[in-house]
Amino acid sequence: SDGSIRLHQMTSEYPLMQWNDSTNGQPIIALQWALTRPAVFFVLDASSNIYIWDLLENDLLSVAKQAVPSKVVTMAVLGEPEKTNGLLGIALAKESGQIDIQYVKKKWALP
């Protein structure tokens, strides 16, 4: 609810990493790992901003932020992990009932 993200290992109750205020205090609505690149994850906040985290590029801050002009209520990551074509997308469900599919740059999608 405060925009904090914690990365846990299954064998410990304490986080390996913690990023406080990662969304400028906005609640996190959804967080999804990339299906084709294990070090990348996507965060959707309550203000309809999508943050891309690539832990191999920067483990302190998100590497990109994209504001979506209309209210997004949830997201899902699309891709085929067994294929190495670098095709990765995000489905955005909007408050209006529309679904948008946005494709991710290959640098965040390639294994």
Biopython code that builds the backbone (N, CA, C, O; Angstrom):
import numpy as np
from Bio.PDB.StructureBuilder import StructureBuilder

atoms = [
    (1, "SER", "N", (0.815, -1.210, 0.000)),
    (1, "SER", "CA", (0.000, 0.000, 0.000)),
    (1, "SER", "C", (0.856, 1.270, 0.000)),
    (1, "SER", "O", (0.344, 2.349, -0.301)),
    (2, "ASP", "N", (2.148, 1.164, 0.331)),
    (2, "ASP", "CA", (3.003, 2.355, 0.376)),
    (2, "ASP", "C", (4.004, 2.422, -0.775)),
    (2, "ASP", "O", (4.852, 3.314, -0.807)),
    (3, "GLY", "N", (3.912, 1.486, -1.717)),
    (3, "GLY", "CA", (4.832, 1.480, -2.853)),
    (3, "GLY", "C", (6.122, 0.722, -2.611)),
    (3, "GLY", "O", (7.034, 0.780, -3.435)),
    (4, "SER", "N", (6.216, 0.012, -1.500)),
    (4, "SER", "CA", (7.427, -0.767, -1.213)),
    (4, "SER", "C", (7.367, -2.113, -1.924)),
    (4, "SER", "O", (6.304, -2.718, -2.063)),
    (5, "ILE", "N", (8.536, -2.566, -2.369)),
    (5, "ILE", "CA", (8.677, -3.876, -3.006)),
    (5, "ILE", "C", (9.727, -4.644, -2.227)),
    (5, "ILE", "O", (10.775, -4.105, -1.871)),
    (6, "ARG", "N", (9.434, -5.903, -1.968)),
    (6, "ARG", "CA", (10.387, -6.769, -1.268)),
    (6, "ARG", "C", (10.602, -8.037, -2.076)),
    (6, "ARG", "O", (9.647, -8.663, -2.537)),
    (7, "LEU", "N", (11.863, -8.408, -2.241)),
    (7, "LEU", "CA", (12.226, -9.636, -2.944)),
    (7, "LEU", "C", (12.658, -10.655, -1.903)),
    (7, "LEU", "O", (13.627, -10.451, -1.172)),
    (8, "HIS", "N", (11.917, -11.759, -1.851)),
    (8, "HIS", "CA", (12.183, -12.788, -0.839)),
    (8, "HIS", "C", (12.725, -14.066, -1.464)),
    (8, "HIS", "O", (12.431, -14.396, -2.612)),
    (9, "GLN", "N", (13.515, -14.765, -0.684)),
    (9, "GLN", "CA", (13.914, -16.125, -0.997)),
    (9, "GLN", "C", (12.972, -17.025, -0.208)),
    (9, "GLN", "O", (12.616, -16.708, 0.927)),
    (10, "MET", "N", (12.575, -18.127, -0.791)),
    (10, "MET", "CA", (11.566, -18.990, -0.160)),
    (10, "MET", "C", (12.017, -19.551, 1.197)),
    (10, "MET", "O", (11.174, -19.936, 2.007)),
    (11, "THR", "N", (13.294, -19.602, 1.450)),
    (11, "THR", "CA", (13.790, -20.218, 2.678)),
    (11, "THR", "C", (14.001, -19.222, 3.820)),
    (11, "THR", "O", (14.484, -19.603, 4.886)),
    (12, "SER", "N", (13.648, -17.964, 3.613)),
    (12, "SER", "CA", (13.891, -16.958, 4.654)),
    (12, "SER", "C", (12.705, -16.011, 4.783)),
    (12, "SER", "O", (12.056, -15.668, 3.795)),
    (13, "GLU", "N", (12.436, -15.598, 6.010)),
    (13, "GLU", "CA", (11.360, -14.626, 6.209)),
    (13, "GLU", "C", (11.824, -13.196, 5.947)),
    (13, "GLU", "O", (11.002, -12.285, 5.841)),
    (14, "TYR", "N", (13.127, -12.997, 5.842)),
    (14, "TYR", "CA", (13.675, -11.661, 5.612)),
    (14, "TYR", "C", (13.940, -11.450, 4.119)),
    (14, "TYR", "O", (14.394, -12.368, 3.436)),
    (15, "PRO", "N", (13.659, -10.254, 3.613)),
    (15, "PRO", "CA", (13.849, -10.010, 2.179)),
    (15, "PRO", "C", (15.325, -9.962, 1.789)),
    (15, "PRO", "O", (16.175, -9.515, 2.559)),
    (16, "LEU", "N", (15.610, -10.437, 0.568)),
    (16, "LEU", "CA", (16.953, -10.297, 0.000)),
    (16, "LEU", "C", (17.211, -8.847, -0.376)),
    (16, "LEU", "O", (18.308, -8.325, -0.179)),
    (17, "MET", "N", (16.176, -8.199, -0.925)),
    (17, "MET", "CA", (16.240, -6.793, -1.326)),
    (17, "MET", "C", (14.924, -6.133, -0.943)),
    (17, "MET", "O", (13.880, -6.782, -0.876)),
    (18, "GLN", "N", (14.995, -4.846, -0.697)),
    (18, "GLN", "CA", (13.776, -4.085, -0.417)),
    (18, "GLN", "C", (13.943, -2.700, -1.019)),
    (18, "GLN", "O", (14.953, -2.024, -0.817)),
    (19, "TRP", "N", (12.919, -2.299, -1.767)),
    (19, "TRP", "CA", (12.905, -0.973, -2.369)),
    (19, "TRP", "C", (11.733, -0.204, -1.768)),
    (19, "TRP", "O", (10.573, -0.507, -2.050)),
    (20, "ASN", "N", (12.038, 0.783, -0.946)),
    (20, "ASN", "CA", (11.001, 1.604, -0.321)),
    (20, "ASN", "C", (10.593, 2.727, -1.270)),
    (20, "ASN", "O", (11.419, 3.263, -2.008)),
    (21, "ASP", "N", (9.320, 3.069, -1.238)),
    (21, "ASP", "CA", (8.810, 4.198, -2.020)),
    (21, "ASP", "C", (9.147, 4.074, -3.510)),
    (21, "ASP", "O", (9.480, 5.067, -4.158)),
    (22, "SER", "N", (9.060, 2.864, -4.046)),
    (22, "SER", "CA", (9.423, 2.622, -5.445)),
    (22, "SER", "C", (8.453, 3.268, -6.431)),
    (22, "SER", "O", (8.782, 3.420, -7.607)),
    (23, "THR", "N", (7.268, 3.649, -5.970)),
    (23, "THR", "CA", (6.246, 4.260, -6.828)),
    (23, "THR", "C", (5.851, 5.645, -6.323)),
    (23, "THR", "O", (4.724, 6.093, -6.539)),
    (24, "ASN", "N", (6.766, 6.308, -5.662)),
    (24, "ASN", "CA", (6.495, 7.631, -5.081)),
    (24, "ASN", "C", (5.299, 7.606, -4.137)),
    (24, "ASN", "O", (4.511, 8.551, -4.093)),
    (25, "GLY", "N", (5.174, 6.520, -3.384)),
    (25, "GLY", "CA", (4.119, 6.404, -2.384)),
    (25, "GLY", "C", (2.788, 5.867, -2.893)),
    (25, "GLY", "O", (1.873, 5.654, -2.098)),
    (26, "GLN", "N", (2.656, 5.646, -4.191)),
    (26, "GLN", "CA", (1.406, 5.119, -4.744)),
    (26, "GLN", "C", (1.289, 3.626, -4.425)),
    (26, "GLN", "O", (2.281, 2.902, -4.509)),
    (27, "PRO", "N", (0.100, 3.157, -4.064)),
    (27, "PRO", "CA", (-0.086, 1.717, -3.831)),
    (27, "PRO", "C", (0.207, 0.909, -5.096)),
    (27, "PRO", "O", (-0.051, 1.362, -6.211)),
    (28, "ILE", "N", (0.743, -0.278, -4.903)),
    (28, "ILE", "CA", (1.023, -1.179, -6.011)),
    (28, "ILE", "C", (-0.217, -2.033, -6.267)),
    (28, "ILE", "O", (-0.738, -2.682, -5.360)),
    (29, "ILE", "N", (-0.675, -2.020, -7.511)),
    (29, "ILE", "CA", (-1.861, -2.782, -7.915)),
    (29, "ILE", "C", (-1.458, -4.181, -8.372)),
    (29, "ILE", "O", (-2.124, -5.161, -8.040)),
    (30, "ALA", "N", (-0.363, -4.275, -9.138)),
    (30, "ALA", "CA", (0.074, -5.572, -9.673)),
    (30, "ALA", "C", (1.583, -5.569, -9.852)),
    (30, "ALA", "O", (2.194, -4.531, -10.106)),
    (31, "LEU", "N", (2.167, -6.741, -9.716)),
    (31, "LEU", "CA", (3.583, -6.956, -9.974)),
    (31, "LEU", "C", (3.699, -8.298, -10.695)),
    (31, "LEU", "O", (3.173, -9.308, -10.228)),
    (32, "GLN", "N", (4.389, -8.301, -11.832)),
    (32, "GLN", "CA", (4.520, -9.520, -12.634)),
    (32, "GLN", "C", (5.957, -9.663, -13.114)),
    (32, "GLN", "O", (6.566, -8.700, -13.582)),
    (33, "TRP", "N", (6.491, -10.874, -12.995)),
    (33, "TRP", "CA", (7.814, -11.176, -13.545)),
    (33, "TRP", "C", (7.685, -11.386, -15.041)),
    (33, "TRP", "O", (6.669, -11.891, -15.519)),
    (34, "ALA", "N", (8.729, -10.992, -15.791)),
    (34, "ALA", "CA", (8.787, -11.270, -17.226)),
    (34, "ALA", "C", (8.889, -12.776, -17.424)),
    (34, "ALA", "O", (9.578, -13.462, -16.670)),
    (35, "LEU", "N", (8.210, -13.280, -18.426)),
    (35, "LEU", "CA", (8.213, -14.716, -18.681)),
    (35, "LEU", "C", (9.440, -15.152, -19.473)),
    (35, "LEU", "O", (9.796, -16.330, -19.465)),
    (36, "THR", "N", (10.092, -14.207, -20.158)),
    (36, "THR", "CA", (11.216, -14.557, -21.021)),
    (36, "THR", "C", (12.568, -14.110, -20.476)),
    (36, "THR", "O", (13.605, -14.531, -20.989)),
    (37, "ARG", "N", (12.576, -13.274, -19.458)),
    (37, "ARG", "CA", (13.839, -12.761, -18.884)),
    (37, "ARG", "C", (13.680, -12.702, -17.369)),
    (37, "ARG", "O", (13.014, -11.801, -16.859)),
    (38, "PRO", "N", (14.273, -13.636, -16.645)),
    (38, "PRO", "CA", (14.029, -13.763, -15.206)),
    (38, "PRO", "C", (14.419, -12.569, -14.332)),
    (38, "PRO", "O", (13.928, -12.457, -13.209)),
    (39, "ALA", "N", (15.270, -11.690, -14.805)),
    (39, "ALA", "CA", (15.705, -10.554, -13.983)),
    (39, "ALA", "C", (14.804, -9.334, -14.137)),
    (39, "ALA", "O", (15.055, -8.302, -13.515)),
    (40, "VAL", "N", (13.757, -9.438, -14.958)),
    (40, "VAL", "CA", (12.896, -8.285, -15.247)),
    (40, "VAL", "C", (11.513, -8.499, -14.635)),
    (40, "VAL", "O", (10.938, -9.584, -14.729)),
    (41, "PHE", "N", (10.987, -7.437, -14.003)),
    (41, "PHE", "CA", (9.600, -7.478, -13.552)),
    (41, "PHE", "C", (8.940, -6.130, -13.786)),
    (41, "PHE", "O", (9.604, -5.107, -13.949)),
    (42, "PHE", "N", (7.612, -6.158, -13.798)),
    (42, "PHE", "CA", (6.799, -4.981, -14.106)),
    (42, "PHE", "C", (5.902, -4.670, -12.924)),
    (42, "PHE", "O", (5.358, -5.575, -12.292)),
    (43, "VAL", "N", (5.750, -3.389, -12.630)),
    (43, "VAL", "CA", (4.931, -2.941, -11.504)),
    (43, "VAL", "C", (3.901, -1.948, -12.025)),
    (43, "VAL", "O", (4.237, -1.024, -12.766)),
    (44, "LEU", "N", (2.648, -2.144, -11.633)),
    (44, "LEU", "CA", (1.564, -1.205, -11.945)),
    (44, "LEU", "C", (1.147, -0.542, -10.651)),
    (44, "LEU", "O", (0.838, -1.223, -9.673)),
    (45, "ASP", "N", (1.134, 0.800, -10.637)),
    (45, "ASP", "CA", (0.696, 1.493, -9.425)),
    (45, "ASP", "C", (-0.728, 2.035, -9.588)),
    (45, "ASP", "O", (-1.311, 1.961, -10.670)),
    (46, "ALA", "N", (-1.268, 2.570, -8.514)),
    (46, "ALA", "CA", (-2.651, 3.044, -8.486)),
    (46, "ALA", "C", (-2.894, 4.261, -9.381)),
    (46, "ALA", "O", (-4.044, 4.590, -9.673)),
    (47, "SER", "N", (-1.832, 4.927, -9.817)),
    (47, "SER", "CA", (-1.968, 6.071, -10.730)),
    (47, "SER", "C", (-1.788, 5.681, -12.183)),
    (47, "SER", "O", (-1.602, 6.545, -13.041)),
    (48, "SER", "N", (-1.840, 4.371, -12.472)),
    (48, "SER", "CA", (-1.705, 3.839, -13.830)),
    (48, "SER", "C", (-0.332, 4.095, -14.441)),
    (48, "SER", "O", (-0.216, 4.360, -15.638)),
    (49, "ASN", "N", (0.695, 4.016, -13.620)),
    (49, "ASN", "CA", (2.069, 4.065, -14.103)),
    (49, "ASN", "C", (2.608, 2.646, -14.107)),
    (49, "ASN", "O", (2.355, 1.873, -13.183)),
    (50, "ILE", "N", (3.357, 2.308, -15.159)),
    (50, "ILE", "CA", (4.016, 1.010, -15.231)),
    (50, "ILE", "C", (5.508, 1.244, -15.092)),
    (50, "ILE", "O", (6.091, 2.051, -15.815)),
    (51, "TYR", "N", (6.113, 0.539, -14.166)),
    (51, "TYR", "CA", (7.549, 0.618, -13.924)),
    (51, "TYR", "C", (8.175, -0.684, -14.397)),
    (51, "TYR", "O", (7.659, -1.769, -14.130)),
    (52, "ILE", "N", (9.301, -0.561, -15.108)),
    (52, "ILE", "CA", (10.048, -1.742, -15.536)),
    (52, "ILE", "C", (11.325, -1.795, -14.712)),
    (52, "ILE", "O", (12.094, -0.836, -14.641)),
    (53, "TRP", "N", (11.520, -2.953, -14.093)),
    (53, "TRP", "CA", (12.726, -3.205, -13.308)),
    (53, "TRP", "C", (13.556, -4.263, -14.013)),
    (53, "TRP", "O", (13.043, -5.332, -14.343)),
    (54, "ASP", "N", (14.824, -3.981, -14.248)),
    (54, "ASP", "CA", (15.765, -4.965, -14.789)),
    (54, "ASP", "C", (16.914, -5.042, -13.793)),
    (54, "ASP", "O", (17.781, -4.169, -13.764)),
    (55, "LEU", "N", (16.912, -6.081, -12.987)),
    (55, "LEU", "CA", (17.887, -6.202, -11.908)),
    (55, "LEU", "C", (19.319, -6.393, -12.409)),
    (55, "LEU", "O", (20.270, -6.162, -11.663)),
    (56, "LEU", "N", (19.479, -6.814, -13.669)),
    (56, "LEU", "CA", (20.826, -6.936, -14.238)),
    (56, "LEU", "C", (21.361, -5.574, -14.673)),
    (56, "LEU", "O", (22.573, -5.361, -14.703)),
    (57, "GLU", "N", (20.466, -4.662, -15.007)),
    (57, "GLU", "CA", (20.872, -3.319, -15.425)),
    (57, "GLU", "C", (21.018, -2.376, -14.228)),
    (57, "GLU", "O", (21.975, -1.606, -14.154)),
    (58, "ASN", "N", (20.061, -2.440, -13.289)),
    (58, "ASN", "CA", (20.091, -1.559, -12.119)),
    (58, "ASN", "C", (19.278, -2.225, -11.014)),
    (58, "ASN", "O", (18.085, -2.474, -11.185)),
    (59, "ASP", "N", (19.906, -2.509, -9.901)),
    (59, "ASP", "CA", (19.170, -3.157, -8.804)),
    (59, "ASP", "C", (18.741, -2.165, -7.716)),
    (59, "ASP", "O", (18.298, -2.573, -6.643)),
    (60, "LEU", "N", (18.872, -0.862, -7.996)),
    (60, "LEU", "CA", (18.462, 0.154, -7.028)),
    (60, "LEU", "C", (17.175, 0.874, -7.432)),
    (60, "LEU", "O", (16.388, 1.274, -6.574)),
    (61, "LEU", "N", (16.964, 1.037, -8.742)),
    (61, "LEU", "CA", (15.826, 1.803, -9.253)),
    (61, "LEU", "C", (15.226, 1.112, -10.469)),
    (61, "LEU", "O", (15.868, 0.271, -11.098)),
    (62, "SER", "N", (13.997, 1.474, -10.790)),
    (62, "SER", "CA", (13.409, 0.977, -12.026)),
    (62, "SER", "C", (14.165, 1.591, -13.201)),
    (62, "SER", "O", (14.709, 2.690, -13.095)),
    (63, "VAL", "N", (14.192, 0.867, -14.326)),
    (63, "VAL", "CA", (14.932, 1.343, -15.494)),
    (63, "VAL", "C", (14.049, 2.136, -16.456)),
    (63, "VAL", "O", (14.553, 2.831, -17.338)),
    (64, "ALA", "N", (12.729, 2.030, -16.282)),
    (64, "ALA", "CA", (11.806, 2.786, -17.135)),
    (64, "ALA", "C", (10.474, 2.954, -16.419)),
    (64, "ALA", "O", (10.094, 2.161, -15.558)),
    (65, "LYS", "N", (9.774, 4.027, -16.813)),
    (65, "LYS", "CA", (8.437, 4.292, -16.278)),
    (65, "LYS", "C", (7.572, 4.772, -17.436)),
    (65, "LYS", "O", (7.977, 5.636, -18.213)),
    (66, "GLN", "N", (6.375, 4.202, -17.539)),
    (66, "GLN", "CA", (5.440, 4.596, -18.588)),
    (66, "GLN", "C", (4.103, 4.930, -17.945)),
    (66, "GLN", "O", (3.504, 4.089, -17.275)),
    (67, "ALA", "N", (3.635, 6.153, -18.148)),
    (67, "ALA", "CA", (2.315, 6.554, -17.660)),
    (67, "ALA", "C", (1.271, 6.150, -18.696)),
    (67, "ALA", "O", (1.449, 6.387, -19.891)),
    (68, "VAL", "N", (0.191, 5.545, -18.239)),
    (68, "VAL", "CA", (-0.918, 5.175, -19.118)),
    (68, "VAL", "C", (-2.003, 6.228, -18.907)),
    (68, "VAL", "O", (-2.429, 6.452, -17.774)),
    (69, "PRO", "N", (-2.463, 6.887, -19.995)),
    (69, "PRO", "CA", (-3.382, 8.017, -19.837)),
    (69, "PRO", "C", (-4.728, 7.682, -19.211)),
    (69, "PRO", "O", (-5.317, 8.540, -18.552)),
    (70, "SER", "N", (-5.234, 6.470, -19.391)),
    (70, "SER", "CA", (-6.516, 6.129, -18.774)),
    (70, "SER", "C", (-6.297, 5.141, -17.640)),
    (70, "SER", "O", (-5.269, 4.465, -17.589)),
    (71, "LYS", "N", (-7.250, 5.057, -16.739)),
    (71, "LYS", "CA", (-7.149, 4.237, -15.524)),
    (71, "LYS", "C", (-7.007, 2.752, -15.863)),
    (71, "LYS", "O", (-7.848, 2.177, -16.553)),
    (72, "VAL", "N", (-5.913, 2.136, -15.358)),
    (72, "VAL", "CA", (-5.664, 0.710, -15.536)),
    (72, "VAL", "C", (-5.959, 0.022, -14.206)),
    (72, "VAL", "O", (-5.466, 0.450, -13.163)),
    (73, "VAL", "N", (-6.760, -1.042, -14.237)),
    (73, "VAL", "CA", (-7.142, -1.724, -13.001)),
    (73, "VAL", "C", (-6.292, -2.960, -12.711)),
    (73, "VAL", "O", (-6.158, -3.363, -11.556)),
    (74, "THR", "N", (-5.716, -3.563, -13.759)),
    (74, "THR", "CA", (-4.803, -4.690, -13.551)),
    (74, "THR", "C", (-4.000, -4.937, -14.820)),
    (74, "THR", "O", (-4.292, -4.368, -15.871)),
    (75, "MET", "N", (-2.986, -5.789, -14.713)),
    (75, "MET", "CA", (-2.163, -6.130, -15.876)),
    (75, "MET", "C", (-1.763, -7.595, -15.800)),
    (75, "MET", "O", (-1.791, -8.214, -14.736)),
    (76, "ALA", "N", (-1.391, -8.131, -16.952)),
    (76, "ALA", "CA", (-0.859, -9.494, -17.036)),
    (76, "ALA", "C", (0.249, -9.492, -18.074)),
    (76, "ALA", "O", (0.143, -8.821, -19.101)),
    (77, "VAL", "N", (1.313, -10.243, -17.807)),
    (77, "VAL", "CA", (2.437, -10.328, -18.728)),
    (77, "VAL", "C", (2.209, -11.506, -19.670)),
    (77, "VAL", "O", (1.797, -12.586, -19.247)),
    (78, "LEU", "N", (2.484, -11.278, -20.953)),
    (78, "LEU", "CA", (2.292, -12.293, -21.981)),
    (78, "LEU", "C", (3.636, -12.652, -22.605)),
    (78, "LEU", "O", (4.472, -11.775, -22.822)),
    (79, "GLY", "N", (3.844, -13.905, -22.887)),
    (79, "GLY", "CA", (5.066, -14.332, -23.553)),
    (79, "GLY", "C", (5.191, -15.834, -23.494)),
    (79, "GLY", "O", (4.448, -16.507, -22.780)),
    (80, "GLU", "N", (6.133, -16.351, -24.246)),
    (80, "GLU", "CA", (6.380, -17.784, -24.274)),
    (80, "GLU", "C", (7.820, -18.031, -23.844)),
    (80, "GLU", "O", (8.744, -17.823, -24.631)),
    (81, "PRO", "N", (8.022, -18.473, -22.601)),
    (81, "PRO", "CA", (9.379, -18.622, -22.086)),
    (81, "PRO", "C", (10.240, -19.607, -22.870)),
    (81, "PRO", "O", (11.466, -19.493, -22.868)),
    (82, "GLU", "N", (9.613, -20.572, -23.539)),
    (82, "GLU", "CA", (10.393, -21.574, -24.272)),
    (82, "GLU", "C", (10.908, -21.047, -25.614)),
    (82, "GLU", "O", (11.766, -21.676, -26.234)),
    (83, "LYS", "N", (10.394, -19.901, -26.065)),
    (83, "LYS", "CA", (10.847, -19.307, -27.322)),
    (83, "LYS", "C", (11.832, -18.183, -27.028)),
    (83, "LYS", "O", (11.671, -17.445, -26.056)),
    (84, "THR", "N", (12.850, -18.057, -27.870)),
    (84, "THR", "CA", (13.881, -17.042, -27.641)),
    (84, "THR", "C", (13.768, -15.891, -28.638)),
    (84, "THR", "O", (14.766, -15.237, -28.942)),
    (85, "ASN", "N", (12.564, -15.637, -29.147)),
    (85, "ASN", "CA", (12.371, -14.565, -30.128)),
    (85, "ASN", "C", (12.258, -13.186, -29.481)),
    (85, "ASN", "O", (12.208, -12.181, -30.190)),
    (86, "GLY", "N", (12.216, -13.121, -28.164)),
    (86, "GLY", "CA", (12.157, -11.838, -27.483)),
    (86, "GLY", "C", (10.808, -11.162, -27.533)),
    (86, "GLY", "O", (10.716, -9.954, -27.316)),
    (87, "LEU", "N", (9.754, -11.917, -27.814)),
    (87, "LEU", "CA", (8.419, -11.338, -27.872)),
    (87, "LEU", "C", (7.790, -11.392, -26.480)),
    (87, "LEU", "O", (7.544, -12.469, -25.936)),
    (88, "LEU", "N", (7.539, -10.228, -25.925)),
    (88, "LEU", "CA", (6.977, -10.119, -24.583)),
    (88, "LEU", "C", (6.001, -8.949, -24.581)),
    (88, "LEU", "O", (6.306, -7.877, -25.103)),
    (89, "GLY", "N", (4.837, -9.157, -23.998)),
    (89, "GLY", "CA", (3.839, -8.105, -23.966)),
    (89, "GLY", "C", (3.188, -7.975, -22.603)),
    (89, "GLY", "O", (3.338, -8.833, -21.733)),
    (90, "ILE", "N", (2.465, -6.884, -22.441)),
    (90, "ILE", "CA", (1.716, -6.638, -21.213)),
    (90, "ILE", "C", (0.276, -6.339, -21.619)),
    (90, "ILE", "O", (0.024, -5.453, -22.436)),
    (91, "ALA", "N", (-0.662, -7.084, -21.046)),
    (91, "ALA", "CA", (-2.082, -6.818, -21.261)),
    (91, "ALA", "C", (-2.544, -5.905, -20.136)),
    (91, "ALA", "O", (-2.349, -6.210, -18.960)),
    (92, "LEU", "N", (-3.151, -4.799, -20.495)),
    (92, "LEU", "CA", (-3.631, -3.814, -19.534)),
    (92, "LEU", "C", (-5.153, -3.782, -19.569)),
    (92, "LEU", "O", (-5.749, -3.502, -20.609)),
    (93, "ALA", "N", (-5.776, -4.068, -18.438)),
    (93, "ALA", "CA", (-7.231, -3.996, -18.327)),
    (93, "ALA", "C", (-7.585, -2.620, -17.782)),
    (93, "ALA", "O", (-7.183, -2.249, -16.679)),
    (94, "LYS", "N", (-8.344, -1.872, -18.573)),
    (94, "LYS", "CA", (-8.697, -0.502, -18.197)),
    (94, "LYS", "C", (-10.060, -0.451, -17.516)),
    (94, "LYS", "O", (-10.899, -1.334, -17.698)),
    (95, "GLU", "N", (-10.255, 0.583, -16.744)),
    (95, "GLU", "CA", (-11.508, 0.775, -16.023)),
    (95, "GLU", "C", (-12.698, 0.842, -16.979)),
    (95, "GLU", "O", (-13.813, 0.471, -16.614)),
    (96, "SER", "N", (-12.460, 1.312, -18.195)),
    (96, "SER", "CA", (-13.521, 1.435, -19.199)),
    (96, "SER", "C", (-13.960, 0.079, -19.760)),
    (96, "SER", "O", (-14.972, -0.007, -20.456)),
    (97, "GLY", "N", (-13.199, -0.982, -19.458)),
    (97, "GLY", "CA", (-13.495, -2.304, -19.990)),
    (97, "GLY", "C", (-12.609, -2.676, -21.180)),
    (97, "GLY", "O", (-12.623, -3.823, -21.627)),
    (98, "GLN", "N", (-11.854, -1.730, -21.686)),
    (98, "GLN", "CA", (-10.939, -2.000, -22.794)),
    (98, "GLN", "C", (-9.717, -2.773, -22.298)),
    (98, "GLN", "O", (-9.304, -2.658, -21.144)),
    (99, "ILE", "N", (-9.155, -3.564, -23.212)),
    (99, "ILE", "CA", (-7.900, -4.268, -22.934)),
    (99, "ILE", "C", (-6.888, -3.805, -23.973)),
    (99, "ILE", "O", (-7.139, -3.899, -25.175)),
    (100, "ASP", "N", (-5.761, -3.311, -23.518)),
    (100, "ASP", "CA", (-4.672, -2.905, -24.415)),
    (100, "ASP", "C", (-3.539, -3.900, -24.274)),
    (100, "ASP", "O", (-3.261, -4.387, -23.178)),
    (101, "ILE", "N", (-2.882, -4.202, -25.393)),
    (101, "ILE", "CA", (-1.690, -5.034, -25.386)),
    (101, "ILE", "C", (-0.528, -4.142, -25.812)),
    (101, "ILE", "O", (-0.561, -3.540, -26.886)),
    (102, "GLN", "N", (0.486, -4.062, -24.977)),
    (102, "GLN", "CA", (1.679, -3.297, -25.315)),
    (102, "GLN", "C", (2.862, -4.260, -25.330)),
    (102, "GLN", "O", (3.016, -5.094, -24.438)),
    (103, "TYR", "N", (3.693, -4.126, -26.361)),
    (103, "TYR", "CA", (4.871, -4.978, -26.462)),
    (103, "TYR", "C", (6.060, -4.290, -25.813)),
    (103, "TYR", "O", (6.194, -3.067, -25.858)),
    (104, "VAL", "N", (6.913, -5.092, -25.215)),
    (104, "VAL", "CA", (8.068, -4.610, -24.464)),
    (104, "VAL", "C", (9.287, -4.608, -25.388)),
    (104, "VAL", "O", (9.430, -5.491, -26.233)),
    (105, "LYS", "N", (10.155, -3.623, -25.226)),
    (105, "LYS", "CA", (11.395, -3.563, -26.015)),
    (105, "LYS", "C", (12.185, -4.848, -25.826)),
    (105, "LYS", "O", (12.199, -5.439, -24.747)),
    (106, "LYS", "N", (12.840, -5.264, -26.898)),
    (106, "LYS", "CA", (13.562, -6.534, -26.884)),
    (106, "LYS", "C", (14.653, -6.580, -25.801)),
    (106, "LYS", "O", (14.961, -7.655, -25.289)),
    (107, "LYS", "N", (15.233, -5.437, -25.452)),
    (107, "LYS", "CA", (16.303, -5.453, -24.448)),
    (107, "LYS", "C", (15.798, -5.908, -23.076)),
    (107, "LYS", "O", (16.586, -6.353, -22.242)),
    (108, "TRP", "N", (14.480, -5.796, -22.840)),
    (108, "TRP", "CA", (13.907, -6.266, -21.577)),
    (108, "TRP", "C", (13.202, -7.605, -21.746)),
    (108, "TRP", "O", (12.660, -8.147, -20.782)),
    (109, "ALA", "N", (13.205, -8.137, -22.958)),
    (109, "ALA", "CA", (12.480, -9.376, -23.221)),
    (109, "ALA", "C", (13.387, -10.555, -23.576)),
    (109, "ALA", "O", (13.052, -11.706, -23.296)),
    (110, "LEU", "N", (14.534, -10.265, -24.192)),
    (110, "LEU", "CA", (15.419, -11.356, -24.613)),
    (110, "LEU", "C", (16.045, -12.054, -23.412)),
    (110, "LEU", "O", (16.435, -11.400, -22.446)),
    (111, "PRO", "N", (16.142, -13.385, -23.470)),
    (111, "PRO", "CA", (16.738, -14.125, -22.339)),
    (111, "PRO", "C", (18.212, -13.793, -22.160)),
    (111, "PRO", "O", (18.860, -14.326, -21.259)),
]
sb = StructureBuilder()
sb.init_structure("model")
sb.init_model(0)
sb.init_chain("A")
sb.init_seg("    ")
for serial, (resi, resn, name, xyz) in enumerate(atoms, 1):
    if name == "N":
        sb.init_residue(resn, " ", resi, " ")
    sb.init_atom(name, np.array(xyz, "f"), 0.0, 1.0, " ", f" {name:<3s}", serial, name[0])
structure = sb.get_structure()
